[in-house]
Amino acid sequence: MKSKSFYSFDPTRVPSPCFVVDEVAVRKNLEILNRVQRESGARVLLALKAFSMFSLAPTIGQYLSGTCASGLHEAKLGREEFKGEVHTFSAAFTEKDLPEILELSDHVVFNSFNQWQRFQPLIKAAKEQRPQLEFGLRVNPMHSEGATPIYDPCAPGSRLGIPKSAFAGQSLEGISGLHFHTLCEQGFAPLSRTLDAVEAQFAEYFPQLKWINFGGGHHITAEGYQVDKLIERIKRFQETYGLQVYIEPGEAIAIQTGVLVSEVLDVLDYQQPLAILDTSATCHMPDTLEMPYRAEIFGSGQQDEKAYSYRLGGQTCLAGDVMGDYSFDHPLQTGQRLMFDDMSHYTMVKTSTFNGIGLPSIALWNSETDDLKIVKQFGYEDFKQRLS
């Protein structure tokens, strides 16, 4: 299902390429997440790794309890721009970054007993300065629900999370919570099964803890998600164990809230009809290659579904910089604008300047008032400053 509001949006109103985010759609997602907080007692955090549009921080701060970060830079962004708590997890912290992370964060979650023990001098010093600072461990329940190995933290050989076997002989003194993250854009049933596995393996440690973090990957705002069942399961879990539950969705804040406007630069016919766009799969929407998946385009169909079919690709020298095969009612024309749907989450945060390709502009649109603001435009200096 495409982002409904963008059927009325004129893509020629913004520079190309450009990410356009509908603040009304974001607010609707936030209202659903706030309902989960209000009715379940859980605290919901924005996962900055998925959506870091800090121009919307004032709006997000009205609804959520804070942010979660994957390292120093996201922790700084969470503390500087957003309201509420800052929780930071990294697969491994560096000795250089950790002191500042300890200053910025409310919860710091470690990925191994090795790191927790190695950094005890820094941890104790930070705790003396900020007694409210809390620490957790990420666990791996070894229960896979993901269909794509690259996005499955419980796949064999995963480096993410501590398995139950590694808890033998370890002390949890100083640890106030556990964190698990096993999902990727999934519904309630996979979470429920995962939670069963977590309880079976780690419930013996719950009496000495204060909180548990269910991680991210929850498609709470997607159509058909069983929100009522999520609320009931969280309530029951908190009542059973006396633990504060946190969840940290990223994509759920931004599902169906934005598009990537693109322009056709050239139309070719070499063995098959081709079109080159000013966007790039590898630079601007790398998840289409990593997942992989085919991003929807407004007004398009599957290959051969409509009268005119094209393979769409980007400007880079990478042969595989291809968005996919699409069909249209009319022939594509040089200068024509296209809109890729659902491009708010895991897009802006992953863009690169490979080949010197420019970064897309960022615009904020209000689908109710039709107000449009170009939030950010990028140029040569943004490319140059990444290099030396």
C-alpha positions as CSV (number, residue, x, y, z in Angstrom):
1,M,0.0,0.0,0.0
2,K,1.5,3.3,-1.1
3,S,1.7,6.4,1.1
4,K,-1.8,7.7,0.6
5,S,-1.1,11.4,1.0
6,F,1.5,11.5,-1.7
7,Y,-1.1,10.8,-4.5
8,S,-1.8,14.5,-4.3
9,F,1.9,15.7,-4.2
10,D,3.4,17.4,-7.2
11,P,7.1,16.2,-7.4
12,T,8.1,19.2,-9.5
13,R,7.7,21.4,-6.4
14,V,11.1,20.1,-5.0
15,P,14.6,19.9,-6.4
16,S,15.6,16.4,-7.7
17,P,16.6,14.2,-6.1
18,C,14.8,14.9,-2.9
19,F,13.4,13.0,0.1
20,V,10.0,14.5,1.0
21,V,8.5,13.6,4.4
22,D,4.9,14.2,5.3
23,E,4.8,15.5,8.9
24,V,1.1,14.6,9.2
25,A,1.8,10.9,8.4
26,V,4.7,10.9,10.9
27,R,2.4,12.3,13.6
28,K,-0.2,9.6,12.9
29,N,2.4,6.9,13.4
30,L,3.5,8.6,16.6
31,E,0.0,8.7,17.9
32,I,-0.2,4.9,17.5
33,L,3.1,4.4,19.4
34,N,2.0,6.8,22.1
35,R,-1.1,4.7,22.6
36,V,1.1,1.7,23.1
37,Q,3.0,3.6,25.8
38,R,-0.1,5.0,27.4
39,E,-2.0,1.7,27.6
40,S,0.8,-0.8,28.2
41,G,3.1,1.2,30.4
42,A,6.1,0.6,28.2
43,R,8.4,3.4,27.2
44,V,8.9,3.8,23.4
45,L,12.2,5.2,22.0
46,L,13.0,6.3,18.5
47,A,15.8,4.2,16.9
48,L,18.0,6.9,15.4
49,K,19.7,4.3,13.1
50,A,16.4,4.2,11.2
51,F,15.2,7.7,11.2
52,S,17.3,10.7,12.4
53,M,15.3,13.6,10.9
54,F,16.0,16.0,13.8
55,S,13.9,18.8,12.2
56,L,11.0,16.7,13.5
57,A,12.4,16.3,17.0
58,P,9.9,18.7,18.6
59,T,7.1,16.7,17.2
60,I,8.6,13.3,18.1
61,G,9.3,14.6,21.6
62,Q,5.6,15.2,22.2
63,Y,4.9,11.5,21.9
64,L,7.9,9.3,22.7
65,S,10.1,8.8,25.7
66,G,13.4,9.4,24.1
67,T,15.9,7.9,21.6
68,C,18.3,5.0,21.2
69,A,21.7,5.3,19.7
70,S,24.2,2.9,18.2
71,G,27.3,4.9,19.1
72,L,28.7,8.3,20.1
73,H,27.4,10.4,17.2
74,E,23.8,9.2,17.5
75,A,24.0,9.6,21.3
76,K,25.1,13.2,20.8
77,L,22.3,13.8,18.3
78,G,19.7,12.3,20.7
79,R,20.9,14.4,23.6
80,E,21.3,17.7,21.6
81,E,18.1,17.6,19.5
82,F,15.6,15.3,21.0
83,K,13.8,15.1,24.4
84,G,13.8,12.3,26.9
85,E,16.1,9.4,27.6
86,V,19.1,8.4,25.6
87,H,19.9,4.7,25.4
88,T,23.2,3.6,23.7
89,F,24.2,0.1,22.5
90,S,27.1,-0.8,20.4
91,A,28.5,-4.1,19.3
92,A,31.8,-2.8,20.8
93,F,32.7,0.5,22.4
94,T,36.0,2.2,21.9
95,E,38.0,3.5,24.9
96,K,38.1,6.8,23.2
97,D,34.3,7.2,22.7
98,L,33.0,5.5,25.8
99,P,33.6,8.3,28.4
100,E,31.5,10.8,26.4
101,I,28.8,8.1,25.7
102,L,28.7,7.6,29.5
103,E,28.1,11.4,30.0
104,L,25.4,11.5,27.4
105,S,23.4,8.4,28.0
106,D,20.8,7.2,30.5
107,H,21.3,3.5,29.7
108,V,24.4,2.0,28.2
109,V,24.1,-1.5,27.0
110,F,27.1,-3.8,26.4
111,N,27.4,-6.6,23.9
112,S,29.7,-8.9,25.9
113,F,30.9,-9.6,29.4
114,N,34.4,-8.8,28.1
115,Q,33.6,-5.2,27.4
116,W,31.6,-4.8,30.6
117,Q,34.6,-6.0,32.6
118,R,37.3,-4.3,30.6
119,F,35.7,-0.8,31.1
120,Q,34.9,-1.1,34.8
121,P,37.2,1.8,35.7
122,L,35.4,4.1,33.3
123,I,32.0,2.8,34.3
124,K,32.7,3.3,38.0
125,A,34.0,6.8,37.5
126,A,30.9,7.7,35.4
127,K,28.6,6.2,38.0
128,E,30.1,8.3,40.7
129,Q,29.4,11.4,38.7
130,R,26.0,10.3,37.5
131,P,24.4,7.9,40.0
132,Q,21.3,7.6,37.8
133,L,23.3,6.0,35.0
134,E,22.2,2.4,34.3
135,F,23.8,-0.5,32.5
136,G,22.5,-3.4,30.6
137,L,23.6,-6.4,28.5
138,R,22.3,-7.5,25.1
139,V,21.3,-11.1,25.0
140,N,20.9,-13.4,22.1
141,P,18.0,-15.9,22.6
142,M,19.2,-17.9,19.6
143,H,15.6,-17.7,18.2
144,S,15.5,-16.6,14.5
145,E,12.4,-15.1,13.1
146,G,14.1,-13.2,10.2
147,A,13.9,-14.5,6.6
148,T,17.0,-12.5,5.4
149,P,20.2,-13.6,7.1
150,I,21.9,-10.1,6.8
151,Y,19.1,-8.7,9.0
152,D,18.9,-11.7,11.5
153,P,20.8,-11.0,14.7
154,C,20.1,-14.6,15.8
155,A,21.6,-16.2,12.7
156,P,24.3,-18.8,13.3
157,G,27.6,-17.1,14.1
158,S,26.0,-13.8,15.1
159,R,28.2,-11.3,16.9
160,L,25.1,-9.5,18.4
161,G,24.0,-10.4,21.9
162,I,25.2,-12.8,24.6
163,P,23.9,-16.4,24.5
164,K,22.7,-18.0,27.6
165,S,25.7,-20.3,27.7
166,A,28.0,-17.4,28.1
167,F,26.3,-16.3,31.4
168,A,27.8,-19.3,33.3
169,G,30.0,-18.1,36.1
170,Q,29.3,-14.4,35.4
171,S,28.2,-11.8,37.9
172,L,25.4,-9.4,37.1
173,E,26.4,-6.9,39.8
174,G,25.9,-3.4,38.4
175,I,23.6,-4.6,35.6
176,S,20.0,-3.3,35.8
177,G,18.6,-4.6,32.6
178,L,18.7,-6.9,29.6
179,H,18.2,-6.0,25.9
180,F,17.3,-8.2,23.0
181,H,16.8,-7.3,19.4
182,T,15.7,-10.1,17.0
183,L,13.2,-8.6,14.6
184,C,13.2,-6.8,11.3
185,E,9.9,-5.1,10.1
186,Q,7.9,-7.9,11.7
187,G,4.5,-8.3,13.3
188,F,3.4,-9.2,16.8
189,A,3.5,-13.0,16.4
190,P,7.3,-13.2,15.8
191,L,7.8,-10.9,18.9
192,S,5.6,-13.1,21.0
193,R,7.5,-16.3,20.0
194,T,10.8,-14.5,20.7
195,L,9.6,-13.3,24.1
196,D,8.7,-16.9,25.0
197,A,12.3,-17.9,24.2
198,V,13.7,-15.0,26.2
199,E,11.6,-15.8,29.2
200,A,12.5,-19.5,29.0
201,Q,16.2,-18.7,29.0
202,F,16.7,-15.6,31.0
203,A,13.8,-15.3,33.5
204,E,16.0,-16.6,36.3
205,Y,17.9,-13.3,36.2
206,F,14.8,-11.0,36.1
207,P,14.4,-10.7,39.9
208,Q,17.7,-8.8,40.1
209,L,16.8,-6.4,37.3
210,K,14.8,-3.2,36.8
211,W,14.0,-3.2,33.1
212,I,14.1,-5.1,29.9
213,N,14.4,-3.7,26.3
214,F,12.5,-5.5,23.6
215,G,14.7,-3.8,20.9
216,G,13.4,-2.8,17.5
217,G,12.1,-4.2,14.3
218,H,8.4,-4.0,15.5
219,H,6.2,-2.9,12.6
220,I,3.7,-1.5,15.0
221,T,2.3,1.2,12.7
222,A,2.0,-1.0,9.7
223,E,-1.4,-1.9,8.5
224,G,-2.6,-5.1,10.2
225,Y,-0.3,-5.1,13.1
226,Q,-2.0,-6.5,16.2
227,V,-1.5,-3.5,18.5
228,D,-4.0,-4.7,21.1
229,K,-2.1,-8.0,21.5
230,L,1.2,-6.1,21.9
231,I,-0.3,-3.9,24.6
232,E,-1.7,-6.9,26.5
233,R,1.6,-8.9,26.2
234,I,3.6,-6.0,27.5
235,K,1.2,-5.4,30.4
236,R,1.3,-9.1,31.3
237,F,5.1,-9.2,31.2
238,Q,5.5,-6.2,33.4
239,E,2.9,-7.5,35.9
240,T,4.6,-10.9,36.0
241,Y,8.2,-9.8,36.4
242,G,7.9,-6.2,37.8
243,L,10.2,-4.9,35.1
244,Q,9.9,-1.7,33.1
245,V,9.6,-2.6,29.4
246,Y,11.3,-0.5,26.7
247,I,10.8,-0.9,22.9
248,E,12.8,1.0,20.3
249,P,11.2,1.0,16.9
250,G,12.8,2.9,14.1
251,E,10.9,2.2,10.9
252,A,7.6,2.2,12.7
253,I,8.0,6.0,13.3
254,A,8.5,6.6,9.5
255,I,6.5,3.8,7.7
256,Q,4.6,5.3,4.8
257,T,5.6,8.8,5.5
258,G,7.9,9.8,2.7
259,V,9.0,9.5,-0.9
260,L,12.2,10.0,-2.9
261,V,11.6,12.2,-5.9
262,S,13.8,11.4,-8.9
263,E,14.2,12.7,-12.4
264,V,14.7,10.7,-15.7
265,L,18.0,11.8,-17.2
266,D,18.1,9.6,-20.2
267,V,16.1,6.9,-22.0
268,L,17.9,4.1,-23.9
269,D,17.1,0.9,-25.7
270,Y,20.1,-1.5,-25.5
271,Q,18.6,-5.1,-25.7
272,Q,15.8,-3.7,-23.6
273,P,14.3,-0.3,-22.7
274,L,16.4,1.5,-20.0
275,A,16.1,4.7,-18.1
276,I,18.9,6.4,-16.1
277,L,17.7,8.5,-13.1
278,D,19.4,11.1,-11.0
279,T,19.0,8.8,-8.0
280,S,21.1,5.8,-7.2
281,A,20.2,2.5,-5.6
282,T,23.7,2.1,-4.1
283,C,24.0,5.7,-3.0
284,H,20.4,6.7,-2.0
285,M,18.5,3.5,-1.2
286,P,21.0,0.8,-0.5
287,D,18.5,-1.4,1.3
288,T,17.0,-2.2,-2.1
289,L,20.3,-4.0,-2.9
290,E,21.0,-5.4,0.6
291,M,17.6,-6.8,1.5
292,P,17.0,-6.9,-1.5
293,Y,13.6,-5.5,-2.3
294,R,11.9,-3.5,-5.1
295,A,10.8,0.0,-4.1
296,E,7.4,1.0,-5.4
297,I,7.0,3.9,-7.8
298,F,3.8,5.9,-8.0
299,G,1.9,5.3,-11.2
300,S,4.0,2.2,-12.1
301,G,3.4,-1.5,-12.4
302,Q,5.4,-4.7,-12.5
303,Q,7.3,-5.4,-15.7
304,D,5.0,-5.8,-18.6
305,E,1.9,-5.1,-16.5
306,K,1.5,-1.7,-18.2
307,A,2.2,-0.8,-21.8
308,Y,5.8,0.4,-21.5
309,S,8.5,-1.4,-19.5
310,Y,11.9,-0.1,-18.4
311,R,14.8,-1.2,-16.3
312,L,15.6,1.8,-14.0
313,G,19.2,2.5,-12.9
314,G,21.4,5.2,-11.4
315,Q,24.2,7.4,-12.5
316,T,27.1,5.5,-10.9
317,C,29.6,3.2,-12.6
318,L,28.4,0.2,-10.6
319,A,26.8,-2.2,-13.1
320,G,24.4,-3.3,-10.4
321,D,23.1,0.2,-9.5
322,V,19.7,-0.8,-10.6
323,M,16.3,-0.1,-8.9
324,G,14.5,-2.8,-10.9
325,D,12.1,-3.4,-13.8
326,Y,8.9,-1.3,-13.9
327,S,6.2,-0.5,-16.4
328,F,4.2,2.6,-17.1
329,D,1.1,3.7,-19.0
330,H,3.1,6.1,-21.2
331,P,6.7,6.2,-22.4
332,L,9.2,7.8,-20.0
333,Q,10.5,11.2,-21.1
334,T,13.8,12.9,-20.2
335,G,13.0,15.4,-17.4
336,Q,10.0,13.4,-16.1
337,R,9.7,13.1,-12.3
338,L,9.2,9.8,-10.6
339,M,8.4,9.2,-6.9
340,F,9.8,6.1,-5.0
341,D,7.5,5.3,-2.1
342,D,8.2,4.6,1.6
343,M,11.6,6.2,1.5
344,S,11.8,7.8,5.0
345,H,13.3,5.0,7.0
346,Y,16.7,3.5,6.5
347,T,17.3,5.8,3.5
348,M,18.4,9.2,4.6
349,V,20.6,7.6,7.3
350,K,22.3,5.4,4.7
351,T,23.0,7.7,1.8
352,S,26.6,7.9,0.5
353,T,28.5,10.0,-2.0
354,F,30.0,7.1,-3.9
355,N,31.2,8.3,-7.4
356,G,30.7,11.8,-6.2
357,I,27.0,11.4,-6.6
358,G,25.1,14.3,-4.8
359,L,23.0,13.6,-1.8
360,P,19.3,14.1,-2.2
361,S,17.8,17.3,-0.7
362,I,15.4,16.9,2.3
363,A,11.9,18.5,2.3
364,L,9.2,18.5,4.9
365,W,5.6,18.6,3.6
366,N,2.3,19.0,5.5
367,S,-0.4,17.0,3.6
368,E,-3.2,18.9,5.4
369,T,-2.0,22.5,4.8
370,D,0.1,21.8,1.7
371,D,3.0,23.8,3.3
372,L,6.3,22.7,1.9
373,K,9.8,23.5,3.3
374,I,13.1,22.5,1.9
375,V,14.9,21.5,5.1
376,K,18.4,20.8,3.7
377,Q,20.3,20.8,0.4
378,F,23.7,19.3,-0.2
379,G,26.6,20.1,-2.5
380,Y,30.3,19.7,-3.3
381,E,31.5,20.5,0.3
382,D,29.4,17.7,1.7
383,F,31.3,15.3,-0.6
384,K,34.7,16.9,-0.1
385,Q,34.5,17.0,3.7
386,R,34.1,13.2,3.9
387,L,37.5,12.8,2.2
388,S,41.0,14.1,2.8
